Amino acid sequence: MSESSKKLLQAAAGAAGGEALAIEDVFSTYLYTGNGSTQTITNGIDLAGKGGLVWIKNRTSSNYGSHYLRTFNPNSGKLDSASNGAQNNFHGSITTLNNGFQLTGDSNSVNQSGVPHVSWTFRKAPRFFDVVTYTGDGASNRAVPHSLNSIPGMIIIKSYSNIGGNNGGWAVMHNNGSSDLSAAIHGINLNRTDSNQFNTTVDFSSHITSTTFNPYEIRDTGFERQNINGVSYVAYLFAHDPLGPSGDGSDGLIECGSFLCGTFGGSASLPFSEAQWALVKNATGAGPWFIVDNMRGLYYNATDAAGLLANTSDSEQTRNIDMGQVSTSNGELRIFGGDDSPGDTYIYIAIRRGPMRAPESGTEVFNTVFHNADNSGLLVESGFTTDAVISTRRSSSPNYMSSRLTAGRFLETNATGAEVGYSTLVGFDQQDGLFWENWWGSGVTDGIDWMFRRAPGFFDVVAYSGNSEFGRTIPHNLGVAPDIVILKRRDSTSSAGWPVSIGTNVVPQNFGFYLNSNTGLGTGWTKLSSDFTSTTFTVSGGFVDSNANGGTYIAYLFATLAGVSKVGSYTGNGSSQTINCGFTSGARFILIKRTDSTGDWYVWDTARGIVTGNDPFLELNTTDAEVTSDDSIDPDSSGFIVNQTATTNVNVSSASYIFLAIA
């Protein structure tokens, strides 16, 4: 395991018994299509051993579209967040596994054949989430124990006995983002849209502690609705832990907060650089409970987030919410454009994006996949959650680069043009890959995708807005200093295109290039700085391609991770030489650029062939067709072999080169 991975694990140590937690251990958004019978959802969450909550929603129809909430250890039957009804088993069942859960039976609510569903899994863990069941006793000073080991930021309670009306509703208490937890918003129903209904005053700090909560205080005026004698209840407790157990802000998994909406919307600055899931509600006025996540569509600078409402069985809708990176070290949760209500306070739960652990093999984070697009669209499976893709054709074609963070909008690596907004063409709304909608047109058989996952130590994608500040630092999530930073302006045509900067740990000087050009290092390069750190990279102020005031940008960052990826340099010897990357089974992807003179950005991969003999290559900086009659690369278990040929000139004697290789 890499040092960066160990550091992340140590930083995320839970409060109980030193349990090491990363967000991928305790939370998952998982998309799937129902099959009407038996289906296993492998999301990496140990529900069988640890217990927790599975929340499922049919995404496309209100028929059989009820929310399905089911808890395990302790167990409860199916509950619907949009209903005040009691529990039921409602077609089929869920069986917990040590790495997910299994759907069994013909369940119209959770596994309807051919219908897309979303599941959110919350594992019980200190400082993150807990589930408690109890039987009401009518007392006003009840102390129900919980295992969060921190003061909850939000508690949701529901009776699961045969009880209806107001007494069967979903009562919510939220800390309202108050630092002393004394200004709780405590009278909201998860199954309703109106504001505070209970009109009671509760001091969070005295009635709710790091070990107990008093359900009597979460009640309607005149009713003991969350502690009625003999009634069975389930309580979901969400931690408010933005700083994490170490208190330095680097490892908090979850925050419960609030923000005030202004004339043009409102936003919250999050304690982590990005969130992956949020539940949002107008607390002082009427409004639905929005559920948004980054798997279904929640993007930086986009207005097409796919929202579901916890208080209805409605199908998925486009909502004006985004949750992503901003130009500071913190992420942002924002509501605007008609879903906001000026002057009102919104409360939320936000969960940080993962993964937090570094990958241990290249197959976890990279794949090359062929696709043959036609007018009906095509699902291209990578085997992992895909965050970015470079797509091209083996015949003459532009090279398109797109990311989940920017809603599938794409840029051409061989050109200087602005981002193209045909987001429906590139569908990141998939669990393990991409969906191409009429991308190349009918009859195309030679499409190819290089697919990447964001992960510590390997690869990151950063979106930011320019401000013309000189020597500006931009935060990233690699956990190590990046070795390559590739930038592109999104909102307009760049002056020169795609600036590329190589870290000084790869070469002993500031190297700067353009991905869309074959030129070598420019004289007096000052456009980017290779003063990279484990948390930031630096851009220059005012330069149109990296930090012009008001411009929007995307950055792709790669790093060397032992056994997974290697960014390096070599000097040509004029014949043949082995490039040792520290791999054991060779490189599956190779990118090479000459730095002391002109040279294209050549790409090889094992899907098309890295063999002893001719190896097909493509160029990121041109629209040229694939060349198949050249033997510039040969395989080697430690990395790869470069041969000098006149076609590519990737091993000219005394010439200098940089490369990116992925195992």
Buried (B, 14 or more C-beta within 10 A) or exposed (E): EBEBBEBBBEBBBBBBEEBBBBBBBBBBBBBBBBBBEEBEBEBBBBBBEBBBBBBBBBBEBEEBBBBBBBBBEEEBBBBBBBBBBBBEEBBBBBBBBEBBBBBBBBBBBBBBEEBBBBBBBBBBBBBBBBBBBBEBBEEEEBEBEBBBBBBBBBBBBBBBBEBEEBBBBBBBBBBBBBEEBBBBBBBBBBBBBEBBBBEBEBEBBEBBBBBEBBBBBBBBEEEBBBBBEEBBBBBBBBBBBBBBBEEEEBBBBBBBBBBEBEEEBBBBEBBBBBBBBBBBBBBBBEBBBBBBBBBBBBBBBBEBBBBBBBBBBBBBBEBBBBBBBBBEBBBBBBBBEEBBBEEBBBBBBBBBBBBBBBBBEBBBBBBBBEBEBBEEBBEBBBBBBBBBBBBBBBBEBBBBBBBBBBBBBBBBBBBBBBBBBBBEBBBBBBBBBBBBBBBBEEEBEBBBBBBBBBBBBBBBBBBBBBBBBEEBBBBBBBBBBBBBBBBBBBBBEBEBBBBBBBBBBBBEEBBBBBBBBBBBBBEEBEBBBBBBBBBBBBBBBEBBBBBBEEBBBBBBBBBBBBBBBBBBBBEBBEEEBBBBBBBEBBBBBBBBBBBBEEBBBBBBBBBBBBEEEBBBBBBBBBBBBBBEEBBBBBBBEBBBBBBBBEEBBBBBEEBBBBBBBBB
